[in-house]
Amino acid sequence: MTTLLLDNINCLATMDDERRELSQAWILIRDRKIAAVGTASEIPPEPHPDRVIDLSNHVVLPGLVNTHHHMFQSLTRVLAQEKELFDWLTTLYPIWSGLRGAHLYTATKLAIAELLLSGCTTASDHHYIYPNDVQLEDQIRAAREMGIRFHAARGCMSLGESAGGLPPDSLVERESDILRDTQRLIETWHDPAPQAMLRIVVAPGSPFSVTVNLMREAAAMARAYGVHLHTHLAENDKDVAYSRASFGVDPGQYAEDVGWIGADVWHAHCVKLNQDEISLFANSGTGVAHCPSSNMRLASGIAPIRQMLDRGVKVGLGVDGSASNDSGHLLNEARQALLLQRALGEPAALSAREALEMATLGGARVLGRDDIGQIAAGMSADIIAFRLDCLALAGALHDPLAALVFCRPPNVDLSIINGEIVVEDGALRAVELPRLIEDHNRVSAELILGEP
């Protein structure tokens, strides 16, 4: 049994039930869990921990939770620079058709490296294309090597252009194959236990890339196995128009009709939810992954996050795919979320602490986790620390927690996941970053240029 004491913490945002912010604080970690939290006036219950880390020059908070990503897209950044969602997708589908397992593995490692350095400790990735030899195990292997807590969402597309869908027929799968592989993945890899490092999510791509039947069958399978469901919904005006033309209802009503509403479901984007749909989500416990940078990049609009929060909708943050965001810095998404809500004309539309709560506890709730998102005794030891003496925070130390959101988002100095240190002194432990970047750029060129 190993113990680690994080001592002399300058500023600790616990995100606990009282939302305590402590100064001169300490955290005792025993094995994978937080054993105790206290301040200088209290003595830690372990007189001789195996290691002590002094954080007198740091602001500390729970690890950030990324609720929506497409990690393979880090290979195709800065393409289709002036297109909205549907045109952007149809531009990139032909390039993505060349994806191979080795590409996905390398892209996933790079995307996770970027997330880890931004303070992310738990990430869900929605992978929905399986050309050539691609398998979800390519991502699972990468996530395990990097040490991140991972929710692997088995996405899919079954409705090709010839049947009225958006993706090319060459990228869709047979629905029987999708369901069979999803069942295999759940039975092989899903870990429902507390502190689980790997969970499987059932995640058809979107209402415009799968059939009504697959949505219903996927929901039934997920509930039979007790796993969560995830898809895209109401991302932009064309998305809403497709729903009305194809199903005769708005996206939220369609989701309800096919069984995709409930505490075990979260939807990405939801930029165009109307008031009735927001109430539906709130009353049913359905979650939302807010991806502000991607929504701005694709000119999708501004999601009504303030209204969602006021109604009690569970909201987390997502960086979304690195080809529609071109970045994977989760702390930056907290900043963008704050700024974007204020762009509607209300300077108090979202506070820095609300943005950080969405990035931590909010994301945990969206993913259905009650063991992460807070720094409290009994919770998983997922903890991050940022240095206070960096250039970005200079002049803002009177409120270091808010500074993380208002100022240029820094990289993390220390990151602990499941009780293990994965970033120390700002450096990743699991990978040689320059070599990973070199490998990633090589396979990116292969994919974009179509050359082996």
C-alpha positions, 0 to 999 in steps of 0.5 A: 500500500503506497501513500502520497502526500500533496502538501502546502497547496496554495489554492485547492478547488475541491469541487466537493458538495460544498464547493470548498476552496482551501488554502495551505491545504493537503491531500493524502492519496493511498493507492488509487484513492483520495484518503483524506483532505485537510488544511494546515490546521489539521494533521494528515492521518499518515505520519510517514507517506512514501512520498511528499510533493510540495505544491506551495506554488500551485493551484490544484483541482480535480482532473478535467473530464473530456466528454467528446472527442474524435482523436483520429482527426488530429491527423487532418487538422486545418483542412476545409477551413471555410466550411460548415459541418455537412460540407466539412464532413463531405470534404474529409470523408474521402481522406478518412477512408484511408485510415488504418489501425496504425494511423488511429493508434498514433493519432490517439496517443498524440491526442491523449498527450495533448489532453494530458498536458492540458489537465485532462485525466478522463476522456471519452472518444467517439470513433465512428469510422472503421475502414481497412484494418481499423479496430477500437482496440487500436485506441484502447491500447494507446489509452492504456499506454498513456495512462488516461482514464478512457471511455471508448465510444464505439461509433458507427455509420450505416446510412450511406449516400445512396440511402439518404445519409451523408457519408459515402457508401464506402465508409458505412458498415452493415448494421448486423456487423456493428451490433455484433462488434459492439457486443464483443467490445462490451463483453471484452473490455467494459469495466463497470467497477468504481475507479474503472480505467476503461469503459465502453460506450454505445455510440452510433454516429449521428441521426444523419449517418445511421438508421432509425432501426440502428438507433433503437437496437443500439439503445436496447443493447446498451441498456441490456449491458448497463453501458452508456449511450452517446451520439451527436444531436442538433449541431447546426441548422442543417442538422435540424432541417435533416431531422425535420425532413427525414423524421418529421420532428425536431432532434430532441423529439427524435431522440426521445422517439428512438429511446435516446433520452435518459440519465444513461445518455449524453449528446454532443453539441446540442447547439440548436435545442429549443426550450421544450427540448431543454426541458426534456433533457433536464427532466430526463437527466440527459447530458450534453457535451458542450464543444465551444471551439468546434461550434465556432470553427464550423459556424454552428452557433452558440449553444444555450448553455446558460439556459441548460444550466439554469434548468438543471441539465447535466453539461460537460465540456468536450474538445471535439475532433481535432479537425474541427477544433484544431486543438485538444486543450481542454482547459482552453474549452473552459475559457471558450465556453465562458467567453462564448456565453458572454458573446451573447451580450451578458457579461455575467452569463457564465462565471469562471467557476461554473466553467471549471465545474463543467470541466470537472464535476459536470463532465463526470456526471455526464459520463455517469461517473460518481468516483471522479470530478471531486477532491474528497475522501473516497474519490479516485485520485485524479488530481491536477496542479498548475504552477502559479509563477508562469507568464500567463498568470502573472498579475492574477494571483489574487484569484488563481482559480479564475485566472486559469479560465480568464488568462491564457490557459497554461499546461499542467505541471503535475497530473495524477490519474488513478493514484499514478503520476502521469505528468511531472514538472510539465513533462509526460512520463509515458512517451517521448513527445518529440518522437511521437510528434514526428511519427504523427506528422509522418502518418498524417502526411501519408493519410492526407496525401494518400501515400503509404 
